[in-house]
Amino acid sequence: MQEELLLTPGPTPVARRTYQAMSQGIFGHRTNRFKALSADIQNKLQPLFGTDHPVAVLTSSGTSALEAAMVNLVDDGDSVVIIVSGVFGGKFADIAGRYNFKVHIYDVTWGQAADPEAFREYLNGIDNLAAVFTQACETSTSVLHPLAELSKVVHDYKEDALFIVDAVSALGGADIHMDRDKIDCLVSGSQKAMMLPPGLAFVAVNDKALGKINRSAHGRYYLDLKMYFKSLEVDYTPQTPAVTLYQGLDDVLNMIHDETLEQVYVRHKNMQKMLRRGIEALELELLVKEEDASPTVTAVKSSPEEIAHIKDELENNYHIAVAGGQKDLAGKIIRIGHMGFMFPKDMLAILSALEDILSRLRNKNYYGKALTAAQESLYEQA
Amino acid sequence: MQEELLLTPGPTPVARRTYQAMSQGIFGHRTNRFKALSADIQNKLQPLFGTDHPVAVLTSSGTSALEAAMVNLVDDGDSVVIIVSGVFGGKFADIAGRYNFKVHIYDVTWGQAADPEAFREYLNGIDNLAAVFTQACETSTSVLHPLAELSKVVHDYKEDALFIVDAVSALGGADIHMDRDKIDCLVSGSQKAMMLPPGLAFVAVNDKALGKINRSAHGRYYLDLKMYFKSLEVDYTPQTPAVTLYQGLDDVLNMIHDETLEQVYVRHKNMQKMLRRGIEALELELLVKEEDASPTVTAVKSSPEEIAHIKDELENNYHIAVAGGQKDLAGKIIRIGHMGFMFPKDMLAILSALEDILSRLRNKNYYGKALTAAQESLYEQA
């Protein structure tokens, strides 16, 4: 009878009220009703991104928004640097590899955040730098990169270089603010901390990036950001939008602002700390050190045998879905998402299951230990 | 209290059961559960397209699928012919214009279907023809082009040229069958006769087109059809799919096959005839002659004053949404959609409203006249 508890780092649970919002009934997107909805969404979306500029909303998954950022902001022959610290950095590199850019890969050990001073040294000698791409949270390792520091390094090196951030698994959970952090282009998707089903993607830009978009000579249509920003001037979309997801977007933005952005970030940080303290009490290893850890996802390390056993038990006997490792980390970690429509009680649910699984597996008594550590962490912070 | 009756040629009404299907709860797309859903959808989607090949499902609006067909099936320097008979043909031409193709436009008078014999003459002298693009139904005029005949003309002229059809406002309403009609690539979207909200698009190809896709050297990522067809071999998607829309897609395909494809086409044809006979009884003009008319949408002509009055009255006093004309036809027509989750009773609703509007406007008694003509048409056909 129990519903699956979806603790993967995307997709994430969607609230019942949001499903209802998405079931209100479809209507035409070339109408004043749609314009009013789109304008209302902009008012609530911009503070979330930390910008006063319109945010382009694409009907597609996050990958297309990453590709759009790349193709609209980089010209053939330009140098781009891609910070690769896991699978999603690799995806950025794959996309870049399809184009005629000079692609420079800055490799970061998986499980670590990029070090701004080491990155400053790396940049030296890269000519004609157009843009630096990074993830905010590298979902495959659960690291959160120091965006404001990296941005400063990029702009110190070349003032007009663009700092472009993929925040698909961070925005709405981690405290990211375009203007404050001097991010030139911030990209995200609907299905993670934004609490929606997949199907929408977002591209926010500052004046510098918008200027580049308007000067770009790429030959795109669906991913032509010029058309999106031009349509936004009159609250329209150039292509047919996923109207039901817009209705849902309006609802989740209300939820976020009702809770307040500040409190949303505190809740995510609280869940992260509860989980980390609980994991330690269970004598499991955390892949990422405290200061590099994302508030939206946590990677847990153990022997391949324990990892396989834990994942299998969670899914089959406790109705809890988590994610495994990818590529180099396959079989070595489990990843527990704690972003979006998730709450401290959900951390208790998984820690309770892990206590039981490990007590049996190791023939050792963990009952109450992880829960107590989590509980202490939560109320200590309050 | 009355809900709006959405008689636009897209978006179209979504059934309550489909909203429920889309509210079942989100789940991961890298799971066996998703693979099973995707495989099940393929089994039901292929007969609708009239193919034994997998049909690529893109998370995006129809335009991206049109662009994908173009960029994956045409190489730089190739000649393409685009049949332009309205706004959506023009959109195809706009997309093609972004690429390094030799673009040839075959203009058809708006409101008429392409004439296969005239098109045969036009093709003479076009060298290096790679592909011919056409709409099935040109939504802006309500014409249905003779696909099987046009296909024969294309393949007679050059056997390996591709015949590529945009069936966004036709598939699921008009009797189109890739294999029977010798269509090499058939593109559609979710939000018209497919009875879903916008957000999914479809690309079906035969062996010849798939071969071309696999040899293509374009530099795309999100619109790389190779990746979609390769993923389909194991029932996956290369990018994050719009899972809730997949759940809805599964439901509407069940609805279509429960009714049977044959009966779905009969229902659409019946609605078209009811409407056309009713429109004639109201002494309004039909833009398109009987043999060129699409079973999914009908364009009605009158003086600009009457058109404006009718559209305004329908929307404001009868809770019925219809579409106006676009570009050259702006202000000259209204377009009434009758595709997807629509039924003969919906034709009675709009004809009843039109009888009232025109009786008052023209000070003439139309009461019962359009309804009787529609009713006679419906039961004559049964």
Interface residues (C-beta under 8 A of the other chain):
Chain A: E3 E4 L6 T8 G10 P11 T12 P13 V14 Y19 Q20 M22 S23 G25 I26 F27 G28 H29 T31 T59 S60 S61 G62 T63 S64 E67 D94 I95 R98 Y99 N100 G189 Q191 P197 P198 G199 G219 R220 Y221 Y222 L223 Q239 T240 P241 A242 V243 T244 L245 A321 A323
Chain B: E3 E4 L6 T8 G10 P11 T12 P13 V14 Y19 Q20 M22 S23 G25 I26 F27 G28 H29 T31 T59 S60 S61 G62 T63 S64 E67 D94 I95 R98 Y99 N100 G189 Q191 P197 P198 G199 G219 R220 Y221 Y222 L223 Q239 T240 P241 A242 V243 T244 L245 A321 A323
